[in-house]
């Protein structure tokens, strides 16, 4: 494991953590808890940003479909958040790993005073060997679930990049249902090639993103590239890879060509906040 990669934010999407029915995917959640606990045991400081609260809440409440009314979506999110965090706590406990829950809104990261308190909280938890479990507070923040847009948050790709910036992370990993960024749509171009390393978000790279909603979840590749831009500007590398192979996290931390790695240039490294 590379010495410079010590603090890592891992974001896992809804499609990785839940079944099509919305019920939590217990096998995926257990594997994730095992791998992250092992990485922590190997010396990494780990922060998990996860999605799936509304889907899990919808299933838990026995609803036939995802609610359409905002207040019902927020109610489902509250139920699902409790469910997902409880399951994670159980699985992490099996590996003797303590976790903590942090729910954020746009105001929390917009306001300098609140953001400073957040840094202190993350710092204290990591010092004590705790893995923070982070999500947007959907029960009070309606921006993402109502419109999909927010001036600060709005999707958990963006949220994870903000958390990486706040915490001065070395690496952000987005575990999704895609292998990474291709030079063309792999669904329509058999010759499409996976880009393993990106050092600059050129107009050509941005054009490869397509539109939001291309994949399951709130955002698509466009939101992931927006997260990459923010992470790189903060001196943090970012990797997009497939969450179906969670054990790939080991190779990613060793610097192997897995998924697509967006590399923050040497000039950006000094932007990391003091720890």
Secondary structure, 3 states (H helix, E strand, C coil): CCCCCCEEEEEECHHHHECCCCCECHHHHHHHHHHHHHHHHCCCEEEEEECCHHHHHHHHCCCCCCCCCHHHHHHHHHHHHHHHHHHHHHHHHHCCCCEEEEEECHHHHHCHHHHHHHHHHHHHHHHCCCEEEEEECCCCCCHHHHHCCCCCCCCHHHHHHHHHHHHCCCEEEEEECCCCCECCCCCCCCCCCECCEECCCCHHHHHCCCCCCCCCCCCCHHHHHHHHHHHHHCCCEEEEEECCCCCHHHHHHCCCCCCEEECCCHHHHHHCCCC
